[in-house]
């Protein structure tokens, strides 16, 4: 996502605050996508480790 938006190490070196803001934006949008998949569609199997799922007792 960052590469597609031109968020580079050069930007980080030249304007750290801009880089941080843009990286935070990417992180927030990625989190929103995952939350949407997990909460609203119930497709949590794609995002959680199977062994963790079974250790928690939910997979039995």
BANU-22021 format. One record per residue: x, y, z of N, C-alpha, C, O, CB in turn; residue in three letters; residue number from 1; chain. Coordinates in Angstrom, 3 decimals. Each point is the difference from the previous one (the first is absolute). Glycine has a CB too. Layout:
<pts>
n_u, n_v, n_w, ca_u, ca_v, ca_w, c_u, c_v, c_w, o_u, o_v, o_w, cb_u, cb_v, cb_w, r, k, c
X, Y, Z, X, Y, Z, X, Y, Z, X, Y, Z, X, Y, Z, ALA, NUM, A
...
</pts>
This chain:
<pts>
n_u, n_v, n_w, ca_u, ca_v, ca_w, c_u, c_v, c_w, o_u, o_v, o_w, cb_u, cb_v, cb_w, r, k, c
0.831, -1.180, 0.000, -0.831, 1.180, 0.000, 0.881, 1.252, 0.000, -0.252, 0.946, -0.746, -1.577, -2.205, 1.958, UNK, 1, A
2.859, 1.252, -0.372, 0.884, 1.163, 0.080, 0.742, 0.205, -1.311, 0.139, 1.129, -0.471, 0.118, -1.494, 2.935, UNK, 2, A
0.218, -0.721, -3.051, 0.709, 0.112, -1.283, -0.904, 0.588, -1.069, 0.428, 0.848, -0.783, 0.999, -2.808, 1.398, UNK, 3, A
-2.668, 1.517, -0.650, -0.943, 0.472, -1.013, -0.280, 1.492, 0.141, -0.351, 0.663, -0.976, -0.672, -2.936, 0.926, UNK, 4, A
1.176, 2.800, 1.262, -0.283, 1.414, 0.242, 1.256, 0.867, 0.022, -0.057, 1.188, 0.315, -1.934, -1.901, 0.966, UNK, 5, A
3.126, 0.100, -1.620, 1.235, 0.771, -0.088, 0.603, 0.381, 1.342, 0.727, 0.989, 0.100, -1.576, -0.142, -2.222, UNK, 6, A
0.552, -1.621, 3.143, 0.576, 0.259, 1.317, 1.335, -0.744, 0.041, 0.036, -1.224, 0.124, -2.342, 1.506, 1.014, UNK, 7, A
3.392, 0.467, -1.245, 1.319, -0.587, -0.171, 0.945, 0.370, 1.143, -0.309, 0.840, 0.845, -0.042, -0.771, -3.312, UNK, 8, A
1.495, -0.717, 2.463, 1.042, 0.343, 0.962, 0.526, 1.409, -0.263, 0.446, 0.683, 0.922, 0.178, -3.114, -0.720, UNK, 9, A
-0.677, 2.859, -1.448, 0.420, 1.369, -0.331, -0.926, 1.006, 0.666, 0.460, 0.993, 0.563, 0.479, -1.781, -2.762, UNK, 10, A
-2.244, 0.534, 2.137, -0.962, 0.873, 0.677, 0.277, 0.001, 1.500, -0.041, 1.051, 0.639, -1.693, -1.507, -2.424, UNK, 11, A
2.014, -0.713, 2.345, 0.291, -0.107, 1.426, 1.216, 0.856, 0.379, -0.003, 0.665, 1.036, -0.971, -2.991, -1.031, UNK, 12, A
2.001, 2.305, -0.843, 1.216, 0.767, 0.275, -0.224, 1.498, -0.140, 0.590, 0.794, 0.732, 0.749, -2.730, -1.520, UNK, 13, A
-2.203, 2.322, -0.167, -0.198, 1.424, -0.295, -1.095, 0.667, 0.826, 0.101, 1.186, 0.314, 0.673, -1.689, -2.587, UNK, 14, A
-1.821, -0.245, 2.631, -1.135, 0.594, 0.713, -0.622, -1.062, 0.909, -0.979, -0.651, -0.366, 0.536, 2.284, -1.546, UNK, 15, A
1.020, -1.795, 3.084, -0.409, -1.072, 0.899, -1.450, 0.099, 0.449, -0.684, -1.019, 0.104, 3.018, 0.911, 0.644, UNK, 16, A
-2.808, 1.306, -0.484, -1.387, 0.154, 0.451, -0.985, -0.398, -1.093, -1.012, -0.638, 0.290, 1.736, 2.481, 1.241, UNK, 17, A
-0.453, -1.484, -2.760, -0.851, -0.396, -1.131, 0.004, -1.513, -0.143, -1.043, -0.617, -0.214, 1.518, 2.796, -0.960, UNK, 18, A
0.718, -2.778, 1.297, 0.138, -1.454, -0.121, -0.810, -0.707, 1.084, -0.721, -0.956, -0.284, 3.016, 1.250, -0.711, UNK, 19, A
-2.176, 0.174, 2.232, -0.740, -0.601, 1.120, -1.503, 0.120, -0.230, -0.737, -0.966, 0.196, 2.630, 1.520, 1.372, UNK, 20, A
-2.341, 0.609, -1.976, -1.430, 0.192, -0.250, -0.534, -0.914, -1.079, -1.075, -0.582, 0.143, 1.339, 2.920, 0.557, UNK, 21, A
0.487, -2.464, -1.781, -0.443, -0.859, -1.100, 0.059, -1.479, 0.368, -0.871, -0.772, -0.402, 1.660, 2.507, -1.201, UNK, 22, A
0.231, -2.140, 2.366, 0.084, -1.393, 0.454, -1.136, -0.317, 0.974, -0.577, -1.086, -0.056, 3.083, 1.131, -0.250, UNK, 23, A
-2.825, 0.884, 1.187, -1.125, -0.199, 0.924, -1.305, -0.143, -0.767, -0.856, -0.805, 0.366, 2.062, 2.117, 1.399, UNK, 24, A
-1.357, -0.537, -2.819, -1.199, -0.103, -0.827, -0.100, -1.383, -0.638, -1.075, -0.599, -0.020, 1.177, 3.070, -0.428, UNK, 25, A
1.003, -2.973, -0.068, 0.016, -1.350, -0.594, -0.361, -1.050, 1.047, -0.798, -0.899, -0.265, 2.551, 1.634, -1.391, UNK, 26, A
-1.165, -0.620, 2.840, -0.268, -0.952, 1.072, -1.481, 0.017, 0.386, -0.619, -1.048, 0.182, 2.975, 1.345, 0.656, UNK, 27, A
-2.904, 0.898, -0.717, -1.396, 0.122, 0.399, -0.942, -0.596, -1.045, -0.974, -0.668, 0.348, 1.568, 2.727, 0.938, UNK, 28, A
-0.309, -1.820, -2.554, -0.848, -0.566, -1.052, 0.111, -1.517, -0.051, -0.998, -0.684, -0.227, 1.257, 2.793, -1.078, UNK, 29, A
0.943, -2.644, 1.513, 0.175, -1.452, 0.024, -0.750, -0.610, 1.183, -0.648, -1.038, -0.136, 2.895, 1.285, -0.976, UNK, 30, A
-2.156, 0.400, 2.264, -0.720, -0.485, 1.179, -1.503, 0.016, -0.226, -0.698, -0.937, 0.386, 2.553, 1.764, 1.065, UNK, 31, A
-2.349, 0.217, -2.064, -1.432, 0.114, -0.284, -0.454, -1.134, -0.906, -1.083, -0.553, 0.192, 1.217, 3.046, 0.065, UNK, 32, A
0.677, -2.841, -1.232, -0.336, -1.105, -0.909, -0.088, -1.309, 0.762, -0.942, -0.770, -0.188, 2.070, 1.964, -1.704, UNK, 33, A
-0.155, -1.452, 2.749, -0.003, -1.234, 0.790, -1.182, -0.010, 0.950, -0.697, -1.010, 0.099, 3.195, 0.866, -0.262, UNK, 34, A
-2.742, 1.243, 0.863, -1.134, 0.058, 0.921, -1.312, -0.272, -0.740, -0.863, -0.723, 0.497, 2.119, 2.367, 0.942, UNK, 35, A
-1.392, -1.070, -2.602, -1.214, -0.213, -0.779, -0.170, -1.482, -0.327, -1.094, -0.548, 0.138, 1.298, 2.865, -1.104, UNK, 36, A
0.873, -2.962, 0.536, -0.073, -1.418, -0.341, -0.332, -0.853, 1.213, -0.804, -0.928, -0.095, 2.446, 1.321, -1.730, UNK, 37, A
-1.037, -0.091, 2.955, -0.181, -0.808, 1.205, -1.354, 0.252, 0.640, -0.702, -0.946, 0.356, 3.164, 0.981, 0.006, UNK, 38, A
-2.834, 1.217, -0.211, -1.218, 0.334, 0.746, -1.253, -0.119, -0.853, -0.984, -0.604, 0.427, 2.336, 2.128, 0.982, UNK, 39, A
-1.327, -0.964, -2.591, -1.227, 0.096, -0.774, -0.269, -1.192, -0.909, -1.157, -0.265, -0.329, 1.463, 2.684, 0.424, UNK, 40, A
0.724, -3.140, -0.509, -0.249, -1.133, -0.878, 0.250, -1.324, 0.690, -0.377, -1.046, -0.528, 0.985, 2.470, -1.391, UNK, 41, A
0.023, -1.409, 3.095, 0.262, -1.223, 0.738, 1.098, -0.851, -0.613, 0.087, -1.190, 0.305, -2.432, 1.240, 0.407, UNK, 42, A
3.182, 0.517, -1.564, 1.056, -0.771, -0.650, 1.279, 0.042, 0.827, 1.070, 0.309, -0.522, -2.085, 0.181, -1.723, UNK, 43, A
0.907, -0.797, 3.519, 1.144, 0.095, 0.897, 1.033, -1.084, -0.226, 1.152, 0.179, 0.394, -2.649, 0.854, 1.245, UNK, 44, A
1.143, -2.144, -2.254, 0.950, -1.091, -0.211, 1.194, 0.439, -0.834, 1.095, -0.540, 0.155, -2.980, -1.072, 0.009, UNK, 45, A
1.686, 2.583, -1.046, 1.076, 0.455, -0.862, 1.023, 0.832, 0.749, 1.120, 0.161, -0.484, -2.702, -0.201, -1.409, UNK, 46, A
1.242, 0.570, 3.049, 0.853, 0.947, 0.689, 0.610, -0.518, 1.290, 0.913, 0.623, 0.542, -2.289, 1.109, -1.543, UNK, 47, A
0.893, -2.851, 1.499, 0.521, -0.501, 1.259, 0.698, -1.332, -0.203, -0.400, -0.813, -0.833, -1.416, 2.008, 2.062, UNK, 48, A
2.849, -1.397, -0.460, 0.781, -1.235, -0.044, -0.893, -1.171, 0.417, -0.659, 0.048, 1.038, 2.807, 1.222, -0.529, UNK, 49, A
-2.158, -2.308, -1.325, -0.827, -1.167, 0.303, 0.360, -0.615, 1.338, -0.889, -0.377, 0.763, 0.666, -0.047, -3.193, UNK, 50, A
1.512, 0.315, 2.731, 0.387, -0.627, 1.265, -0.448, 0.853, 1.183, -0.389, -0.542, 1.035, 2.362, -0.531, -2.168, UNK, 51, A
-1.928, 2.387, 1.001, -0.480, 0.881, 1.069, -1.496, -0.173, 0.202, -0.497, 0.006, 1.126, 2.318, 1.637, -1.646, UNK, 52, A
-2.525, -1.798, -0.591, -1.445, -0.180, 0.028, -0.357, -1.275, 0.770, -0.915, -0.005, 0.824, 0.705, 1.225, -3.031, UNK, 53, A
0.950, -2.302, 1.925, -0.289, -1.261, 0.678, 0.465, 0.023, 1.451, -0.655, -0.594, 0.856, 0.849, -0.585, -3.044, UNK, 54, A
0.912, 1.844, 2.486, 0.475, 0.082, 1.379, -1.005, 0.727, 0.881, -0.110, -0.289, 1.191, 2.468, 0.267, -2.016, UNK, 55, A
-3.086, 0.959, 0.245, -0.959, 0.778, 0.777, -1.269, -0.787, 0.306, -0.836, 0.440, 0.789, 1.752, 1.618, -1.834, UNK, 56, A
-1.056, -3.230, 0.414, -1.182, -0.823, 0.235, -1.139, 0.278, -0.953, -1.035, -0.662, 0.073, 1.699, 0.578, 2.267, UNK, 57, A
-0.500, 1.060, -3.245, -1.062, 0.338, -0.930, -0.116, -0.988, -1.154, -1.053, -0.095, -0.632, 1.391, 2.462, 1.248, UNK, 58, A
0.727, -3.097, -0.894, -0.029, -0.890, -1.152, -0.453, -1.402, 0.304, 0.148, -0.890, -0.838, 1.632, 2.236, -0.074, UNK, 59, A
-2.326, -1.568, 2.084, -0.412, -1.353, 0.366, -1.458, -0.219, -0.199, -0.503, -1.092, 0.264, 2.311, 1.019, 1.349, UNK, 60, A
</pts>
